[in-house]
């Protein structure tokens, strides 16, 4: 019965109808915990990611999604520049602070980060109400802000962010991280190992049936946010320049949008690359079913601060992965541990089309890695395992 475990608030900057990123993961968590007997309420921003296509709201409002009540808070949307992004997060933090009396009491909070500045409101609420809370780290911030150029290393804002980071790590009863590299990062910052819990994000679209690797032309799929950290523009340029890609009739299909979309579009020279933008769920399902290879890309200047959730969904569909990433990073480690694909060093964009050719030249190996991809997802990325792991952490508090 819903509520038998207790009243839980999930604070998540992003939540459906946003189709990509953290939103579907947060909705999966809310649904899984509700099924396990938690009375779940979500506190979220007005939908805005990866682009502001849901209009604007100036006042808080309530809605119900998937049987879960959601309190939506307004924010001043903007992601095109560092100042706009900081303004956007500052307005969400301010809205949270002003709404604390209306948010109501609960027994436990789970607070997703980002939004990083919103941790200020979480700290205030937890202390004022004497609530235990779990910090759910989707990105390592402020590390990510430095890596992406949002903040300068010696800036006052960064120094204040580091202080907030340390305070949040001390205050939270548990910190859930989504990769081993995140756990290592926090241990170097003095966080006790017993406070850390590794829970991989789930495949939010579920584990899908077996697939047959195509022996036709390669069809490479990239999906999700098109931001600066994905480093897609140089990969598209290398794909377009590759004579071997043209010879074998390969296509690179990119769904989604983001602030780096114009940079990617400038590199498109032919029909070999399709920029589809945000697509319907039905179209995305078709693309996932017809792709022969999935692309997961990350540039890696500075610290590794996130783990793309698209990796989990690709593997759940049994797609073999070409990971154009840091060969020493978490994505490369997972792909190699699973035997689920190939790694191309993203600092050498020309390696990407070379690896695609290598992968498609051996149908038996493509098939083997497809099966390994899905098997790994079944063991590590199922919704049930995700819900059980989180439920165990929460009950321990």
C-alpha positions in Angstrom: 0.0 0.0 0.0 1.3 3.5 -0.9 2.6 5.3 2.2 3.3 2.3 4.4 7.0 3.0 4.3 6.6 6.7 5.0 6.4 10.1 3.3 9.2 10.9 0.9 9.9 14.0 -1.0 12.0 13.7 -4.2 13.5 17.1 -5.2 14.5 16.9 -8.8 15.2 20.0 -11.0 14.1 17.9 -14.0 11.0 15.8 -14.4 8.7 14.7 -17.2 7.4 15.8 -19.7 11.1 16.6 -20.3 12.0 13.6 -22.5 15.8 13.2 -21.9 18.4 13.4 -19.2 17.6 13.2 -15.6 13.8 13.7 -15.9 13.0 10.1 -17.0 15.4 8.7 -14.4 13.7 10.7 -11.6 10.2 9.6 -12.8 11.4 6.0 -12.7 12.6 6.4 -9.2 9.3 8.0 -8.1 7.3 5.2 -9.6 9.5 2.4 -8.3 9.5 3.8 -4.7 5.7 4.3 -4.9 5.3 0.7 -5.8 7.4 -0.3 -2.8 5.1 1.6 -0.4 6.5 5.1 -0.2 4.2 8.0 -0.2 6.1 10.0 -2.8 5.8 13.8 -3.6 8.0 15.4 -6.2 9.3 19.0 -6.1 10.5 20.0 -9.6 11.1 23.0 -11.8 8.7 24.0 -14.6 9.8 21.8 -17.6 12.5 23.4 -19.6 15.1 20.8 -20.8 16.7 20.4 -23.2 14.9 23.4 -24.7 12.1 25.7 -23.4 9.1 24.3 -25.3 6.5 24.2 -22.5 5.8 28.0 -22.2 6.4 29.9 -19.0 4.7 29.9 -15.6 5.2 32.7 -13.0 3.7 30.9 -10.0 4.1 27.5 -8.4 1.5 25.0 -9.5 0.6 21.4 -8.8 -0.1 18.4 -11.1 -0.1 14.6 -10.9 2.0 12.5 -13.2 1.9 8.7 -13.1 0.0 8.8 -9.9 2.7 11.0 -8.2 1.8 14.5 -7.1 4.3 17.1 -8.4 4.9 20.6 -7.1 6.2 22.7 -10.0 8.2 25.9 -9.3 8.9 28.7 -11.8 12.3 29.7 -13.1 13.8 32.1 -15.6 14.9 29.8 -18.4 18.2 30.3 -20.2 21.1 28.1 -21.2 22.9 29.8 -24.0 25.6 31.4 -21.9 27.1 30.9 -18.5 25.4 33.9 -17.0 22.0 32.7 -18.3 22.5 29.2 -16.8 23.5 30.6 -13.4 20.5 32.9 -13.5 18.2 30.0 -14.3 19.5 28.0 -11.4 19.4 30.9 -9.1 15.8 31.6 -9.8 14.9 27.9 -9.1 16.8 28.1 -5.8 15.0 31.3 -4.9 11.6 29.7 -5.8 12.5 26.7 -3.6 13.4 28.9 -0.6 10.2 30.9 -0.9 8.1 27.7 -1.3 9.5 25.8 1.7 6.5 26.5 3.9 4.1 25.2 1.2 6.2 22.1 0.5 5.1 20.5 3.7 6.5 17.9 6.0 7.9 14.5 5.1 9.9 11.8 6.8 12.8 11.8 4.3 14.1 13.7 1.4 16.0 12.6 -1.8 17.6 15.5 -3.4 19.0 15.2 -7.0 21.9 17.4 -8.1 21.9 19.2 -10.4 20.5 21.7 -9.6 23.6 22.4 -7.5 22.6 25.8 -6.0 19.3 24.3 -5.0 21.2 22.2 -2.4 21.1 25.4 -0.3 17.3 25.1 0.1 17.7 21.4 0.8 20.1 22.1 3.6 17.9 24.7 5.1 14.8 22.5 4.9 16.6 19.4 6.3 18.0 21.4 9.2 14.8 23.3 10.0 12.6 20.2 10.0 15.3 17.9 11.3 15.0 15.6 8.3 17.3 12.8 7.2 18.1 13.3 3.5 19.9 11.5 0.6 22.0 13.4 -1.9 21.6 11.8 -5.3 24.5 13.0 -7.5 23.8 12.9 -11.2 26.7 15.3 -12.0 29.7 16.2 -10.0 29.4 19.9 -9.5 31.2 22.2 -9.3 33.7 20.0 -11.1 31.5 20.1 -14.1 31.2 23.8 -14.1 35.0 24.1 -14.3 35.3 21.5 -17.0 32.7 23.2 -19.2 34.0 26.7 -18.6 30.9 27.8 -16.7 33.1 28.9 -13.8 36.7 30.0 -13.5 39.0 28.0 -11.2 39.8 30.9 -8.9 36.5 32.7 -9.0 34.5 33.7 -5.9 31.5 31.8 -7.2 33.6 28.6 -7.4 35.0 29.1 -3.9 31.5 29.5 -2.6 30.4 26.5 -4.6 33.2 24.4 -3.0 32.0 25.4 0.4 28.4 24.4 -0.4 29.6 21.1 -1.8 31.5 20.3 1.4 28.6 21.3 3.6 26.2 19.1 1.5 28.5 16.1 1.7 28.7 16.5 5.5 25.0 17.0 6.0 23.5 14.2 3.9 23.0 10.9 5.7 23.7 9.0 2.4 25.2 10.0 -1.0 24.1 8.0 -4.0 26.5 8.1 -6.9 26.0 6.6 -10.3 29.6 5.5 -11.1 32.7 4.2 -9.5 34.6 7.3 -10.7 32.1 9.5 -8.8 32.8 7.5 -5.6 36.5 7.8 -6.1 36.2 11.6 -6.6 34.2 12.0 -3.4 36.6 9.9 -1.3 39.5 12.2 -2.4 37.4 15.0 -1.0 37.2 13.4 2.4 33.7 11.8 2.2 33.6 8.6 4.2 33.2 5.4 2.2 30.3 4.2 4.4 28.3 7.2 3.4 28.5 6.4 -0.3 26.2 4.1 -2.2 26.7 3.2 -5.9 23.4 2.8 -7.8 23.6 2.9 -11.5 20.8 4.8 -13.3 18.4 2.4 -14.9 17.4 1.8 -18.5 14.3 4.0 -18.3 12.8 2.4 -21.4 13.0 -1.1 -19.9 15.0 -4.1 -21.0 14.0 -5.0 -24.6 13.9 -8.2 -26.6 16.8 -9.7 -28.5 17.8 -8.1 -31.8 19.5 -9.3 -34.9 22.6 -7.4 -35.9 22.2 -6.1 -39.5 24.6 -7.1 -42.2 23.6 -4.1 -44.3 25.0 -0.6 -44.1 26.0 0.7 -40.7 23.3 2.9 -39.0 24.8 4.7 -36.1 22.5 6.3 -33.5 23.2 9.1 -31.1 20.4 10.4 -28.8 19.8 12.8 -26.0 21.2 16.2 -25.1 23.5 17.8 -27.6 25.7 19.9 -25.2 29.3 20.9 -25.2 30.4 17.9 -23.1 29.2 15.5 -25.8 31.8 16.7 -28.2 29.6 15.7 -31.2 30.7 18.4 -33.7 34.2 17.1 -34.3 32.9 13.5 -34.5 30.3 14.5 -37.2 33.1 16.3 -39.1 35.2 13.2 -39.0 32.3 11.0 -40.1 31.6 13.3 -43.0 35.3 13.4 -44.1 35.7 9.6 -43.9 35.8 8.1 -47.4 35.2 4.6 -45.9 31.9 5.8 -44.4 30.7 6.9 -47.8 31.9 3.7 -49.4 29.9 1.5 -47.1 26.8 3.7 -47.1 27.0 4.4 -43.4 24.5 6.8 -41.7 24.8 8.7 -38.5 21.4 9.5 -37.0 21.3 12.1 -34.2 18.1 12.7 -32.2 17.8 15.4 -29.5 18.8 19.0 -29.2 20.8 21.3 -27.0 23.0 24.3 -26.8 25.7 22.8 -29.1 23.2 21.9 -31.9 24.3 24.8 -34.1 27.9 23.7 -33.9 26.9 20.2 -34.9 24.7 21.4 -37.8 27.6 23.4 -39.3 29.5 20.2 -39.7 26.8 18.4 -41.7 27.8 18.2 -45.4 25.7 15.3 -46.8 22.8 13.0 -46.3 25.1 10.6 -44.4 24.3 12.6 -41.2 20.7 13.1 -40.2 19.9 15.7 -37.5 16.4 14.8 -36.4 16.0 17.1 -33.4 13.6 16.1 -30.6 11.5 13.2 -31.9 8.3 11.6 -30.6 8.6 8.5 -28.4 7.4 6.4 -31.3 10.0 7.7 -33.7 12.7 7.2 -31.1 11.6 3.6 -30.6 11.9 3.1 -34.4 15.4 4.5 -34.4 16.5 2.3 -31.5 15.1 -0.8 -33.2 16.7 -0.1 -36.6 20.1 1.2 -35.5 23.0 -1.2 -35.8 25.4 0.6 -33.5 25.0 3.2 -30.7 27.3 6.2 -30.2 28.0 7.4 -26.7 30.3 10.5 -26.8 32.1 12.6 -24.2 34.8 15.2 -24.5 37.1 15.0 -21.5 38.8 18.2 -20.7 39.1 18.3 -16.9 37.3 16.0 -14.4 34.9 13.3 -15.4 31.7 14.6 -13.8 28.8 12.6 -15.3 27.8 9.3 -16.8 25.4 9.5 -19.8 22.1 7.8 -19.1 21.7 7.0 -22.8 24.3 4.3 -22.3 21.9 2.3 -20.1 19.1 2.5 -22.6 21.3 1.6 -25.6 22.5 -1.5 -23.8 19.0 -2.4 -22.7 18.1 -2.6 -26.5 21.1 -4.8 -27.1 22.9 -2.2 -29.2 26.6 -2.6 -29.5 28.3 0.6 -28.4 31.0 2.7 -30.0 32.1 4.9 -27.1 34.0 8.0 -28.3 35.2 9.0 -24.8 38.2 9.1 -22.5 39.7 5.6 -22.7 40.4 5.8 -19.0 36.9 7.0 -17.9 33.8 5.3 -16.6 32.0 4.9 -19.9 35.0 3.1 -21.4 35.3 0.9 -18.3 31.7 -0.2 -18.4 31.7 -0.9 -22.1 34.9 -2.9 -21.8 33.8 -4.7 -18.7 30.5 -5.7 -20.4 32.2 -6.7 -23.7 29.5 -4.5 -25.2 31.3 -2.6 -27.8 34.4 -0.6 -28.8 36.2 2.5 -27.4 37.5 5.3 -29.5 39.6 8.0 -27.9 37.5 11.2 -28.3 40.6 13.3 -28.4 41.2 11.8 -31.9 37.8 12.3 -33.7 39.1 10.3 -36.8 39.2 7.2 -34.6 35.3 7.2 -34.5 34.6 6.3 -38.2 37.6 3.9 -38.2 36.1 2.0 -35.2 32.6 2.0 -36.9 34.2 0.4 -40.0 36.0 -2.2 -37.9 32.8 -3.0 -35.9 30.7 -3.5 -39.0 33.3 -5.5 -40.9 32.7 -8.5 -38.5 29.0 -9.4 -38.2 29.7 -12.3 -35.8 31.6 -10.0 -33.4 28.8 -7.3 -33.8 26.3 -10.0 -32.8 28.4 -11.2 -29.8 28.7 -7.7 -28.4 25.0 -7.0 -29.0 24.2 -10.0 -26.8 26.7 -9.0 -24.2 25.3 -5.4 -24.1 21.8 -6.6 -23.3 23.0 -9.2 -20.8 24.9 -6.6 -18.9 21.9 -4.3 -18.9 19.7 -7.1 -17.5 22.1 -7.6 -14.6 22.9 -3.9 -13.7 20.4 -1.5 -15.3 16.9 -3.0 -14.7 14.2 -0.8 -13.1 13.6 -3.5 -10.5 17.2 -3.6 -9.4 17.3 0.2 -9.3 14.2 0.5 -7.2 15.3 -2.3 -4.8 18.7 -0.7 -4.3 17.2 2.8 -3.6 14.5 1.3 -1.3 17.2 -0.5 0.7 19.1 2.8 1.2 16.1 4.7 2.3 14.9 2.0 4.7 18.3 2.0 6.4 17.6 5.6 7.4 
